[in-house]
């Protein structure tokens, strides 16, 4: 499942220490299921709400004592999540944030860059915090680094989704940025390579992601080696932002739309030098 729907994070998870890998994949699989639940949000919002409620309620089920009877044992992802919860001290709040963040309507635009950051923090940083908890590391600097990386990764993922968005979906470029440059959401969706206003909007949002990525990497000396492997998604995020820069922030450019074939090699290289 992770390999099909979350390929870049799947590759990063493969490079984690062997003892952390099963639990990390359980968390990643749960996140994939939650994100897929909102795939029908535009056409059938009520179904999306019901699916999200199922996953939200299931979190409590996974924290119940082993002898408790529930549907968890019959659902493969929840079964693995319960096993992970039973062997690691995980913060339930982060798991809940993965679900509640997705309750945001697909047609609701972000008002400000801060609102965009908060959404990225809830969806991506929460996952990184959970993975750090698996490692047993408790450090304020590591938490800050995870938060910055999550924001960078989340914003980059939202930018990548724009070319695939339907007309009923709001693009992730905040309204304050659109107003500043006099650009409509329709122009963002058209992604005309000669539209300088669109280029400026995408540049501003991508620059925010890049700023968070740089802050994460500046903290590398304070990050333990095991956590550096957890932060390997920084490599894919950096690769996408660089391709976007080279294409003059054209979201629909072929280099930004296709899979990065060099990512496995770059991930392995970073692992060898204990970097991210």
C-alpha positions in Angstrom: 0.0 0.0 0.0 2.7 2.5 1.0 4.7 1.6 -2.1 1.7 2.3 -4.4 0.3 5.4 -2.8 3.2 6.9 -0.9 6.3 5.9 -2.9 8.8 8.5 -1.8 8.1 8.0 1.9 8.1 4.2 1.3 11.7 4.5 0.0 12.7 6.5 3.0 11.1 4.1 5.4 13.0 1.2 3.9 16.3 2.8 5.0 15.2 3.0 8.7 16.8 0.7 11.2 15.4 -2.8 11.0 13.8 -2.7 14.4 11.8 0.5 13.6 10.7 -0.4 10.1 7.5 -2.5 10.9 6.1 0.1 13.2 7.0 2.9 10.8 5.2 1.2 7.9 2.2 0.7 10.2 2.1 4.5 10.8 2.6 5.2 7.1 -0.1 2.8 6.1 -2.6 4.4 8.5 -1.7 7.8 7.1 -2.3 6.6 3.6 -5.7 5.2 4.4 -6.7 8.4 6.1 -5.6 10.6 3.2 -7.3 8.3 0.7 -10.6 8.6 2.7 -10.9 12.2 1.4 -10.6 11.3 -2.2 -14.3 11.5 -2.7 -14.6 14.7 -0.7 -15.6 16.9 -3.7 -18.3 14.6 -5.1 -19.5 12.9 -1.9 -18.5 15.0 1.1 -20.7 13.0 3.5 -19.0 9.7 2.6 -15.6 11.4 3.3 -16.8 12.5 6.7 -18.0 9.0 7.6 -14.7 7.5 6.6 -12.7 10.0 8.6 -14.9 9.4 11.6 -14.2 5.6 11.3 -10.5 6.2 11.4 -10.7 8.7 14.2 -12.8 6.3 16.3 -10.4 3.5 15.5 -7.5 5.3 17.1 -9.2 4.9 20.5 -9.8 1.2 19.7 -6.1 0.7 19.1 -5.3 2.1 22.6 -7.7 -0.2 24.3 -6.4 -3.2 26.3 -5.4 -6.3 24.4 -8.4 -8.3 25.5 -11.0 -5.8 24.3 -13.2 -7.0 21.5 -13.4 -4.8 18.4 -13.1 -4.7 14.6 -9.4 -3.8 14.9 -8.2 -7.4 14.5 -10.2 -7.7 11.2 -8.6 -4.6 9.6 -5.0 -5.2 8.6 -3.8 -1.6 8.9 -5.5 -1.2 12.3 -4.1 -4.5 13.5 -0.6 -3.3 12.8 -1.3 0.1 14.3 -2.5 -1.5 17.5 0.6 -3.7 17.6 2.7 -0.5 17.2 0.8 1.3 19.9 1.2 -1.7 22.2 5.0 -1.7 21.9 5.8 2.0 21.7 4.7 5.0 23.7 2.9 7.1 21.0 1.1 10.3 21.5 -2.5 9.8 20.6 -2.8 13.5 19.8 -0.5 13.2 16.8 -2.6 10.3 15.4 -5.8 12.3 15.8 -4.3 15.3 14.1 -3.6 13.1 11.0 -7.4 12.6 10.8 -8.8 16.0 11.9 -6.6 17.9 9.5 -8.2 16.1 6.6 -11.7 17.3 7.7 -10.9 20.5 5.9 -13.3 20.9 2.9 -11.5 20.4 -0.5 -13.1 23.6 -1.8 -12.0 25.8 1.1 -9.1 28.0 0.2 -6.3 28.9 2.6 -6.5 32.5 3.7 -2.9 33.1 4.7 0.5 31.5 4.4 0.3 30.8 8.2 -2.9 28.8 7.7 -1.1 26.8 5.0 1.8 26.2 7.3 -0.5 25.0 10.1 -2.2 22.5 7.7 1.2 21.1 6.6 2.3 20.9 10.2 -0.8 18.9 11.2 -0.6 16.4 8.3 3.2 15.9 7.8 4.9 17.1 11.0 2.5 14.9 13.1 3.8 11.9 11.2 7.4 12.8 11.8 6.8 13.4 15.5 5.3 9.9 15.7 8.3 8.4 13.9 10.7 10.2 16.3 8.7 8.7 19.2 9.4 5.3 17.8 13.1 5.9 18.1 12.8 6.8 21.7 14.5 10.2 21.2 13.1 13.0 23.3 14.7 16.3 22.4 13.3 19.8 21.9 15.6 20.6 19.0 14.6 17.4 17.3 10.9 18.4 17.7 11.6 21.8 16.2 13.5 20.2 13.2 10.6 17.7 12.7 8.1 20.6 12.7 10.1 22.6 10.1 10.6 19.5 7.9 6.9 18.6 8.1 5.9 22.1 7.0 8.4 22.0 4.1 7.2 18.5 3.0 3.5 19.4 3.4 3.7 22.6 1.4 5.7 20.9 -1.4 3.1 18.0 -1.5 0.3 20.5 -1.8 2.0 22.3 -4.7 2.5 19.0 -6.5 -1.2 18.2 -6.2 -2.3 21.4 -8.0 -1.9 20.1 -11.6 -4.1 17.1 -10.6 -6.8 19.2 -8.9 -10.3 19.4 -10.2 -12.1 22.7 -10.9 -14.2 22.3 -7.7 -11.1 22.1 -5.5 -9.3 25.1 -4.1 -5.6 25.4 -4.9 -3.2 25.6 -2.0 -1.9 29.1 -2.9 -3.3 31.3 -0.1 -5.7 34.1 -1.0 -3.3 36.7 0.5 -0.7 35.6 -2.1 -3.2 35.6 -5.0 -4.5 39.1 -4.1 -0.9 40.4 -3.6 0.0 39.4 -7.2 -3.5 39.9 -8.7 -3.9 36.3 -9.8 -7.0 34.1 -9.8 -7.2 30.4 -8.8 -8.2 29.7 -12.4 -4.9 31.1 -13.6 -3.0 28.9 -11.2 -4.9 25.8 -12.5 -4.2 26.8 -16.1 -0.4 27.0 -15.3 0.5 29.0 -18.4 4.3 29.2 -18.7 4.1 32.8 -19.9 2.0 34.0 -16.9 4.5 35.8 -14.7 1.9 36.5 -12.0 1.4 32.7 -11.5 5.2 32.2 -11.4 5.5 34.8 -8.6 2.7 33.1 -6.6 4.3 29.7 -6.9 7.7 31.1 -6.1 6.4 32.7 -2.9 4.8 29.5 -1.7 7.8 27.3 -2.7 10.2 29.7 -1.0 8.3 29.2 2.2 8.8 25.5 1.9 12.5 26.0 1.1 12.9 28.2 4.2 11.6 25.5 6.5 13.8 22.9 4.7 16.9 25.0 5.3 16.0 25.5 9.0 15.7 21.7 9.4 19.1 21.1 7.8 20.8 23.8 9.9 19.8 21.7 12.9 21.5 18.6 11.6 24.4 18.7 14.2 21.9 18.5 17.0 19.9 15.6 15.5 20.9 12.1 16.6 21.9 9.6 13.8 18.7 7.5 14.1 16.5 10.5 13.7 18.5 11.7 10.6 17.2 8.6 8.9 13.7 9.5 9.9 14.2 12.9 8.3 15.2 11.4 4.9 11.9 12.7 3.3 13.9 16.0 3.2 15.7 14.6 0.2 12.6 14.1 -1.9 11.2 17.5 -0.9 14.5 19.2 -1.8 14.6 17.4 -5.1 11.1 18.6 -6.0 11.7 22.2 -5.0 14.9 22.2 -7.1 13.1 20.8 -10.2 10.4 23.5 -9.7 13.0 26.2 -9.5 14.7 25.0 -12.7 11.4 24.9 -14.5 10.8 28.6 -13.5 8.0 27.5 -11.1 5.8 25.9 -13.8 3.9 23.3 -11.8 2.9 21.4 -15.0 6.5 21.1 -16.3 7.3 17.4 -17.2 10.2 17.4 -14.7 7.8 18.3 -11.9 5.1 15.8 -12.9 7.2 12.6 -13.2 8.7 10.4 -10.6 12.3 11.2 -9.6 14.2 8.2 -10.9 17.4 9.2 -9.0 15.8 9.4 -5.6 16.7 5.9 -4.5 20.4 6.6 -5.2 20.3 10.0 -3.5 18.6 8.6 -0.4 21.2 5.9 -0.1 24.0 8.4 -0.6 22.6 10.6 2.2 22.3 7.6 4.5 25.9 6.7 4.0 27.0 10.1 5.2 24.3 10.3 8.0 22.7 13.4 6.4 19.3 14.3 5.2 
